[in-house]
Amino acid sequence: MALPLSCSKRVKEVLSEQHLDIMATKILAPVKTERQILENSMLEDDPNANCAVTQEEKTRPRWGPQHKGAQELANLYSKGKRTQECICVGICLTLMVVNFFFIIFHVRMDNLSTILVAAFCGIVTADFGSGLVHWAADTWGSVELPILGKNFLRPFREHHIDPTSITRHDFIETNGDNFMVTIPFLARMVWDFLTLPADGVERKFTWNCYVFLLAIFVAMTNQIHKWSHTYFGLPAWVVWLQEHHVILPRRHHRIHHVAPHETYFCITTGWLNWPLEKLRFWSILELLIEHTTGYKPRADDMKWAQKGT
């Protein structure tokens, strides 16, 4: 027996609403469940501990400073690397201060809205850049690579098997490499302010504001990352920024530390993590690279993790 037209229409509407509900639930579902986080990551609110979840882990801890692989990687931090970081931090901070005064001197209230948009874009770009570099360093390459491996990939390998090691690093070790990356861009800004005529400085001013905020957030990314692993003693203003997701929140970043560390790579603000994951941005890139080169993602990371105690 055929349903009346109005009844048939209502059934279709209900089915359509149910379909939309299912789609919305699937799309908005968390990337990692609380159980997955508990069973496959270190409980960082118990800092530097080797929190056991399974019976095996009660006799053989999987994370933390007692992990043999973590100890080997920590010992690879050299005096030469330390010197490079000290020099880069000093140069970068000097350039930041000089550029800040140039920007304050040239700022005009009539283009304030444009400057704010440029600043926001700089922050978003920094978040994406942090994800791209983090993904590349986590996923590819080896500590055995000349120059690059020991100096730049080593901290990424150490961080996964001893996540709170970063909380024991001082300001120089935490931020040296990121400060180094910004030096050419900040130096070019100083050159522009010193050499361009007044109209040239005005034409490039919005761009330079974008670059300046980009450089600041790139430089501070590892400090923000360190705060996301620090569960005690943070200044109140840092906690406020985390809780309002202005910078990377602690709970948000724990999703990345669920083994095998294949998601949520953006570590400046973390704003782009959810949309990139839903687009499968990183996994598609990995499939393309693996198909092209034959290299398996995170093979070196897994090698260090398996060293155990």
C-alpha positions, 0 to 999 in steps of 0.5 A, spaced: 500 500 500 502 506 497 504 511 503 500 518 502 504 523 499 505 528 505 507 521 509 512 519 504 515 526 504 516 526 511 519 519 511 524 522 506 526 528 510 527 523 517 531 519 513 535 525 510 536 528 517 538 521 520 543 521 514 546 528 516 546 526 523 551 520 521 555 524 517 556 529 522 558 524 527 563 521 523 566 528 521 566 531 528 568 524 531 575 525 535 581 523 531 583 519 537 579 516 543 581 517 550 582 510 550 587 510 545 591 516 548 591 512 555 594 506 552 599 508 546 602 514 550 605 517 556 601 520 561 605 526 561 601 529 567 605 524 571 612 528 568 618 523 566 615 517 569 614 511 565 607 510 566 605 502 565 598 501 562 599 493 560 602 488 564 608 487 560 610 495 561 610 494 569 617 490 568 619 494 561 617 501 561 616 504 554 617 511 555 621 516 559 629 518 560 630 510 562 629 508 555 635 506 552 634 509 545 632 516 549 639 515 553 643 514 546 639 520 543 640 525 548 648 523 549 648 525 541 647 533 543 654 536 542 658 542 544 658 544 537 651 544 536 650 548 543 655 553 540 651 554 534 644 554 537 647 560 542 650 564 536 643 563 532 639 565 538 643 571 540 643 574 532 635 572 532 633 576 538 637 582 536 634 582 529 627 582 532 628 588 537 631 592 531 625 590 526 620 591 532 622 598 533 622 600 525 615 597 525 613 601 531 616 607 528 612 606 521 606 604 523 600 608 521 593 607 524 589 608 518 592 601 515 591 598 522 586 593 520 590 590 514 596 590 519 592 585 523 590 581 517 597 580 515 599 578 522 593 573 523 596 570 516 603 570 519 601 566 525 597 561 521 602 560 516 607 559 522 602 553 524 602 550 517 610 551 517 611 547 524 606 542 521 610 541 515 617 541 518 615 536 524 611 531 519 617 531 515 622 530 520 618 525 524 616 521 518 623 521 514 630 520 514 635 517 519 639 520 525 645 516 521 644 522 516 651 526 515 650 533 519 642 533 518 641 527 522 645 528 528 644 535 529 636 536 526 633 529 526 635 527 533 631 531 537 625 529 534 627 521 535 628 523 542 622 526 543 617 521 541 620 516 546 622 521 552 616 526 551 618 530 557 625 531 555 623 537 552 621 540 559 629 539 561 632 543 556 633 550 557 631 556 552 637 555 548 637 548 546 629 548 546 629 554 541 636 554 537 634 551 531 627 555 530 631 561 531 636 560 526 631 559 521 628 566 522 635 569 521 635 570 513 628 573 513 629 578 519 635 580 516 632 582 510 627 586 513 632 590 517 636 591 510 629 593 507 628 598 513 635 601 512 636 602 504 629 603 501 626 610 500 620 612 504 615 610 499 618 603 498 618 602 506 610 603 505 609 599 500 612 593 503 610 595 510 604 590 510 608 584 507 614 586 513 608 585 518 606 578 516 613 576 515 615 579 522 609 575 526 611 569 522 618 569 524 616 570 531 611 564 531 616 560 528 622 562 533 617 561 539 614 554 536 618 550 540 617 554 546 610 553 545 611 546 544 615 545 551 609 549 554 604 543 551 608 538 555 609 542 562 604 540 567 606 544 573 609 551 574 607 554 568 605 562 568 598 564 569 598 567 562 601 561 558 595 557 561 590 562 559 593 562 552 593 554 552 586 554 555 583 559 549 587 555 544 591 561 542 597 557 543 598 549 542 594 546 548 597 541 552 591 536 552 590 537 544 598 536 543 597 529 547 593 526 540 600 527 537 603 523 542 599 517 541 604 511 537 605 511 532 605 519 532 602 519 525 597 525 526 596 532 529 603 535 527 602 542 527 605 545 534 605 552 534 597 554 535 594 547 533 589 551 529 590 547 523 591 540 526 583 538 525 582 540 518 588 537 515 587 530 519 580 530 516 582 532 509 587 526 510 593 531 508 599 528 511 597 520 510 596 522 502 602 525 502 605 519 505 602 514 500 605 518 495 612 518 497 612 511 499 609 509 492 614 514 489 620 512 493 619 505 496 621 508 503 616 507 509 614 512 513 617 513 520 621 507 520 627 510 523 622 513 529 620 505 530 627 503 530 629 507 536 623 506 539 624 499 539 631 499 543 627 499 549 631 499 556 
